Amino acid sequence: MNRIKELRTAKGLKQTDLAKRLGVTQGALSGWENENYEPDIKALKKMSEIFGVSVDYILCLTDTAAPADTPSETLVALSAPKGYDRLTEDERREIEEIIAIYNKRKDS
């Protein structure tokens, strides 16, 4: 079973309810649940908050449903398929700093 669908049904939410909370269409949510395509980072972050689990858990990268402890956990979950796991700790910190700067500019 798809993790998004599993979390949604466990919380007693209909697709339309969760889609509304995420600010997406029911069709988009259905596509994620049917694994036709993947949610963007904004939707993953919001689902993490709604369900109280880590992004890693939503993406089935871990079986531990605990909430993310640090922003870097989310970054790892989203970047691992692209080689993030092969970076040094210094390289990871540098990327996290760049993302923080980008987010700060975007928010201002």
C-alpha positions as a LaTeX table, in Angstrom:
\begin{tabular}{lrrr}
\hline
Residue & $x$ (\AA) & $y$ (\AA) & $z$ (\AA) \\
\hline
Met1 & 0.00 & 0.00 & 0.00 \\
Asn2 & 1.20 & 3.49 & $-0.79$ \\
Arg3 & 2.43 & 5.30 & 2.33 \\
Ile4 & 0.48 & 8.49 & 1.55 \\
Lys5 & $-2.76$ & 6.55 & 1.18 \\
Glu6 & $-1.95$ & 4.53 & 4.30 \\
Leu7 & $-1.40$ & 7.69 & 6.37 \\
Arg8 & $-4.46$ & 9.42 & 4.94 \\
Thr9 & $-6.81$ & 6.52 & 5.62 \\
Ala10 & $-5.37$ & 5.96 & 9.11 \\
Lys11 & $-6.19$ & 9.60 & 9.88 \\
Gly12 & $-9.72$ & 9.13 & 8.50 \\
Leu13 & $-9.29$ & 11.67 & 5.72 \\
Lys14 & $-10.86$ & 11.49 & 2.28 \\
Gln15 & $-8.69$ & 12.35 & $-0.71$ \\
Thr16 & $-10.61$ & 15.59 & $-1.17$ \\
Asp17 & $-10.02$ & 16.56 & 2.48 \\
Leu18 & $-6.26$ & 15.99 & 2.35 \\
Ala19 & $-5.97$ & 17.60 & $-1.08$ \\
Lys20 & $-7.68$ & 20.72 & 0.27 \\
Arg21 & $-5.32$ & 20.88 & 3.27 \\
Leu22 & $-2.34$ & 20.52 & 0.94 \\
Gly23 & $-3.64$ & 23.08 & $-1.56$ \\
Val24 & $-3.63$ & 20.60 & $-4.46$ \\
Thr25 & $-6.30$ & 18.96 & $-6.56$ \\
Gln26 & $-7.79$ & 15.60 & $-5.68$ \\
Gly27 & $-6.40$ & 14.36 & $-8.99$ \\
Ala28 & $-2.87$ & 15.30 & $-7.98$ \\
Leu29 & $-3.23$ & 13.48 & $-4.68$ \\
Ser30 & $-4.64$ & 10.46 & $-6.47$ \\
Gly31 & $-1.62$ & 10.49 & $-8.78$ \\
Trp32 & 0.73 & 10.45 & $-5.80$ \\
Glu33 & $-1.17$ & 7.62 & $-4.15$ \\
Asn34 & $-1.16$ & 5.59 & $-7.37$ \\
Glu35 & 2.56 & 6.35 & $-7.76$ \\
Asn36 & 2.06 & 7.93 & $-11.18$ \\
Tyr37 & 4.19 & 10.86 & $-10.01$ \\
Glu38 & 5.70 & 12.25 & $-6.80$ \\
Pro39 & 4.70 & 15.21 & $-4.65$ \\
Asp40 & 6.94 & 18.26 & $-4.57$ \\
Ile41 & 8.94 & 19.29 & $-1.52$ \\
Lys42 & 6.27 & 21.74 & $-0.32$ \\
Ala43 & 3.60 & 19.01 & $-0.31$ \\
Leu44 & 5.94 & 16.52 & 1.36 \\
Lys45 & 6.76 & 19.02 & 4.09 \\
Lys46 & 3.08 & 19.77 & 4.68 \\
Met47 & 2.18 & 16.05 & 4.78 \\
Ser48 & 4.98 & 15.52 & 7.29 \\
Glu49 & 3.36 & 18.15 & 9.51 \\
Ile50 & $-0.19$ & 16.84 & 9.02 \\
Phe51 & 0.69 & 13.21 & 9.73 \\
Gly52 & 3.45 & 13.85 & 12.29 \\
Val53 & 5.96 & 11.67 & 10.48 \\
Ser54 & 9.23 & 12.29 & 8.67 \\
Val55 & 9.48 & 12.88 & 4.96 \\
Asp56 & 11.69 & 9.79 & 4.89 \\
Tyr57 & 8.76 & 7.76 & 6.18 \\
Ile58 & 6.35 & 9.20 & 3.60 \\
Leu59 & 8.83 & 8.33 & 0.84 \\
Cys60 & 9.30 & 4.79 & 2.25 \\
Leu61 & 12.99 & 5.42 & 2.91 \\
Thr62 & 12.51 & 4.29 & 6.50 \\
Asp63 & 9.98 & 2.23 & 8.41 \\
Thr64 & 10.26 & 4.50 & 11.45 \\
Ala65 & 7.26 & 6.80 & 11.52 \\
Ala66 & 8.78 & 9.28 & 13.98 \\
Pro67 & 8.82 & 12.96 & 12.98 \\
Ala68 & 11.96 & 14.36 & 11.39 \\
Asp69 & 14.41 & 15.65 & 13.98 \\
Thr70 & 16.31 & 18.02 & 11.74 \\
Pro71 & 15.89 & 19.76 & 8.40 \\
Ser72 & 18.81 & 17.72 & 7.07 \\
Glu73 & 16.73 & 14.55 & 7.36 \\
Thr74 & 14.28 & 16.02 & 4.89 \\
Leu75 & 17.13 & 17.07 & 2.64 \\
Val76 & 18.60 & 13.57 & 2.71 \\
Ala77 & 15.23 & 12.03 & 1.86 \\
Leu78 & 14.78 & 14.28 & $-1.13$ \\
Ser79 & 18.34 & 14.16 & $-2.40$ \\
Ala80 & 19.50 & 10.60 & $-1.73$ \\
Pro81 & 18.49 & 9.31 & $-5.16$ \\
Lys82 & 20.64 & 12.05 & $-6.71$ \\
Gly83 & 23.84 & 11.12 & $-4.83$ \\
Tyr84 & 23.46 & 13.14 & $-1.62$ \\
Asp85 & 24.42 & 10.07 & 0.36 \\
Arg86 & 27.88 & 10.09 & $-1.26$ \\
Leu87 & 28.73 & 13.63 & $-0.13$ \\
Thr88 & 31.03 & 14.41 & 2.77 \\
Glu89 & 29.59 & 15.98 & 5.91 \\
Asp90 & 31.15 & 19.36 & 4.93 \\
Glu91 & 29.57 & 19.17 & 1.47 \\
Arg92 & 26.20 & 18.37 & 3.03 \\
Arg93 & 26.46 & 21.35 & 5.39 \\
Glu94 & 27.35 & 23.61 & 2.47 \\
Ile95 & 24.30 & 22.45 & 0.52 \\
Glu96 & 22.07 & 22.98 & 3.56 \\
Glu97 & 23.46 & 26.52 & 3.94 \\
Ile98 & 22.75 & 27.26 & 0.26 \\
Ile99 & 19.19 & 26.01 & 0.66 \\
Ala100 & 18.74 & 28.13 & 3.79 \\
Ile101 & 19.95 & 31.22 & 1.91 \\
Tyr102 & 17.61 & 30.42 & $-0.99$ \\
Asn103 & 14.64 & 29.95 & 1.35 \\
Lys104 & 15.45 & 33.20 & 3.17 \\
Arg105 & 15.50 & 35.14 & $-0.13$ \\
Lys106 & 12.29 & 33.45 & $-1.27$ \\
Asp107 & 10.50 & 34.34 & 1.97 \\
Ser108 & 11.56 & 38.00 & 1.95 \\
\hline
\end{tabular}
